[in-house]
Every structure is written in C-alpha cells, then in structure tokens.
Amino acid sequence: MTRGIEKIGGRALSFVEKAGLLLIAVATVIAIGQEVMLMVQILQVRLADLLLLFIYLEVLAMVNSYLQAGSLPVRMPLYIAMVALARFIVLDVKSMDNLQLIAVTGGIFIISLAVLAIRYGHVHYPYGGASIKENDEV
C-alpha cells in the first residue's frame, strides 16, 4: 500500500512539475509578445529591450533543458542573472553613483567566477553519470 501511495504521489508531483514548467513557458512567450508589441508601438528598439528578450529566451531554454534532461544545469540561472544585472546597468547607469555601479559590476564578476569554477569542476572532476561535452571544456 505504501508503494502505491508513493507511486501516485510521484505521478502527482511530476504532473504539477510539468504544469508549472508549461505555465512558465506560456507566460514567457506572452511576455516576449508584449515586449515586441511595445517595441513596434514606440518604433524603437533599445539595448535594454534586446537584453530583456535575451533573458526571456534563456528562460525558455532553461525550461526546455529541464524538460529534456529532467535536471537543470546550475549555470543557466547564473547566465540569466548576469544578463539581468547588465540590463540593470544599462537602464539605470545615469542614476547610479560610482559605488552602486562598482557593486553591480562586481556582482557580475563574482557570478562569472562562479560559472568558471562550475565549468572547471565539471570538466576536471566529473560526477557519476556526467558526460563531458566539447563545449564544456575550460
């Protein structure tokens, strides 16, 4: 009986997980459409708009990766964070003082070091079942 409950619970959680991923993907596609409509409406494409679209595409890639592999490389959210911080700088650079600008760029630098450390560890110290791809070489 316990195995039956575990099996049903596992299926229910898997369904909720897939539904959540679908909701994230649909909301992201809607956000992309809204951003494109805004760019068309004002007849202008700014760097901040392109960075936001890039963030949306990274979210979709992350959802796709999770659906295909059943797991998520920790690097993907870090890439999204770096682009989000870069977008923050592009949008608010005029209102930032020097210390704020250094703090945000320092954050990007620290995240990039984390990505480098993760990639290095993945290539040089692979864990069980991990395959090293050509594009993962450091």
Contacts in CASP RR format, 6 or more apart in sequence:
PFRMAT RR
TARGET T0000
AUTHOR 0000-0000-0000
METHOD contacts of the structure
MODEL  1
MTRGIEKIGGRALSFVEKAGLLLIAVATVIAIGQEVMLMVQILQVRLADL
LLLFIYLEVLAMVNSYLQAGSLPVRMPLYIAMVALARFIVLDVKSMDNLQ
LIAVTGGIFIISLAVLAIRYGHVHYPYGGASIKENDEV
18 67 0 8 1.000
21 63 0 8 1.000
21 66 0 8 1.000
21 67 0 8 1.000
24 59 0 8 1.000
24 63 0 8 1.000
25 60 0 8 1.000
25 63 0 8 1.000
28 56 0 8 1.000
28 59 0 8 1.000
28 60 0 8 1.000
28 63 0 8 1.000
29 60 0 8 1.000
31 56 0 8 1.000
32 53 0 8 1.000
32 56 0 8 1.000
32 57 0 8 1.000
35 49 0 8 1.000
35 52 0 8 1.000
35 53 0 8 1.000
35 56 0 8 1.000
36 53 0 8 1.000
38 49 0 8 1.000
39 45 0 8 1.000
39 49 0 8 1.000
47 90 0 8 1.000
48 87 0 8 1.000
48 90 0 8 1.000
48 91 0 8 1.000
51 83 0 8 1.000
51 86 0 8 1.000
51 87 0 8 1.000
51 90 0 8 1.000
52 87 0 8 1.000
54 83 0 8 1.000
55 80 0 8 1.000
55 83 0 8 1.000
55 84 0 8 1.000
55 87 0 8 1.000
58 76 0 8 1.000
58 79 0 8 1.000
58 80 0 8 1.000
58 83 0 8 1.000
59 80 0 8 1.000
61 76 0 8 1.000
62 72 0 8 1.000
62 76 0 8 1.000
62 77 0 8 1.000
62 80 0 8 1.000
65 72 0 8 1.000
65 73 0 8 1.000
65 76 0 8 1.000
66 72 0 8 1.000
74 118 0 8 1.000
75 115 0 8 1.000
75 118 0 8 1.000
75 119 0 8 1.000
78 111 0 8 1.000
78 114 0 8 1.000
78 115 0 8 1.000
78 118 0 8 1.000
79 115 0 8 1.000
81 111 0 8 1.000
82 108 0 8 1.000
82 111 0 8 1.000
82 112 0 8 1.000
82 115 0 8 1.000
85 104 0 8 1.000
85 107 0 8 1.000
85 108 0 8 1.000
85 111 0 8 1.000
86 108 0 8 1.000
88 104 0 8 1.000
89 96 0 8 1.000
89 101 0 8 1.000
89 104 0 8 1.000
89 105 0 8 1.000
93 101 0 8 1.000
96 104 0 8 1.000
116 138 0 8 1.000
119 136 0 8 1.000
119 138 0 8 1.000
120 138 0 8 1.000
122 130 0 8 1.000
122 132 0 8 1.000
122 136 0 8 1.000
123 132 0 8 1.000
123 136 0 8 1.000
123 137 0 8 1.000
123 138 0 8 1.000
124 138 0 8 1.000
126 132 0 8 1.000
END
